[in-house]
Amino acid sequence: MNTNDLNDKLIKITVIDNPVEAALFKSTFEDADIPFIIKENHDSAYNGIFESAKGWGEIYSPEKYKDKILKIIEDLRSI
């Protein structure tokens, strides 16, 4: 992965539904050399209350990767 791309402004791409989905996306994005950050919404102090409102987590990446990421996610979710 080109870490210089993570110096670009990151935008929220989409919501992740669960940790299994997060692991699948992480592996796929790494294989495709796509820079990204996964932000988990779980907070044990609040017993997961934010997960029900915001989803399990979120994917952030430079805007130029948005379409590619959304296409990969669409393909993986349709399996």
C-alpha positions as CSV (number, residue, x, y, z in Angstrom):
1,M,0.0,0.0,0.0
2,N,1.2,3.5,-0.8
3,T,1.2,5.1,2.6
4,N,1.6,8.6,0.9
5,D,-2.1,8.2,-0.1
6,L,-3.1,8.1,3.6
7,N,-1.7,11.7,3.8
8,D,-4.5,12.7,1.4
9,K,-7.7,13.8,3.0
10,L,-9.7,10.8,4.2
11,I,-13.4,10.6,3.7
12,K,-16.0,8.2,5.1
13,I,-16.8,5.7,2.4
14,T,-19.3,3.4,4.0
15,V,-20.5,1.6,7.2
16,I,-19.4,-1.9,8.1
17,D,-22.0,-4.2,9.6
18,N,-19.9,-6.5,11.7
19,P,-16.3,-7.7,12.5
20,V,-16.4,-10.6,10.0
21,E,-17.3,-8.1,7.2
22,A,-14.5,-5.8,8.4
23,A,-11.9,-8.6,8.2
24,L,-13.0,-9.6,4.7
25,F,-12.8,-6.0,3.5
26,K,-9.5,-5.4,5.2
27,S,-7.9,-8.5,3.5
28,T,-9.4,-7.5,0.1
29,F,-8.3,-3.9,0.2
30,E,-4.8,-4.9,1.3
31,D,-4.6,-7.4,-1.6
32,A,-5.8,-4.6,-4.0
33,D,-3.2,-2.1,-2.5
34,I,-6.0,0.3,-1.5
35,P,-5.2,2.7,1.4
36,F,-7.9,2.7,4.1
37,I,-8.6,2.9,7.7
38,I,-11.3,1.0,9.6
39,K,-12.8,2.9,12.5
40,E,-14.7,0.7,15.0
41,N,-17.7,2.2,16.7
42,H,-17.6,-0.3,19.6
43,D,-17.0,1.2,23.1
44,S,-17.2,-1.3,25.9
45,A,-17.8,1.5,28.4
46,Y,-21.1,2.1,26.7
47,N,-21.9,-1.6,26.0
48,G,-22.0,-1.2,22.3
49,I,-24.7,1.5,22.2
50,F,-23.0,3.4,19.3
51,E,-23.0,0.2,17.2
52,S,-26.8,0.1,17.0
53,A,-26.9,3.8,15.9
54,K,-23.8,4.0,13.7
55,G,-23.1,0.4,12.6
56,W,-20.1,-1.8,13.7
57,G,-17.6,0.5,12.1
58,E,-16.7,2.7,9.1
59,I,-14.2,2.7,6.3
60,Y,-12.2,5.8,5.5
61,S,-10.0,6.3,2.4
62,P,-8.9,9.0,0.1
63,E,-11.7,10.1,-2.2
64,K,-10.0,8.9,-5.3
65,Y,-10.5,5.3,-4.1
66,K,-14.2,5.7,-3.3
67,D,-15.7,4.1,-6.4
68,K,-13.3,1.2,-6.4
69,I,-14.0,0.5,-2.7
70,L,-17.8,0.7,-3.2
71,K,-17.6,-1.7,-6.1
72,I,-15.5,-4.2,-4.2
73,I,-17.9,-4.0,-1.2
74,E,-20.9,-4.4,-3.5
75,D,-19.3,-7.5,-5.1
76,L,-18.4,-9.1,-1.7
77,R,-21.9,-8.4,-0.2
78,S,-23.6,-10.0,-3.2
79,I,-21.8,-13.4,-2.7
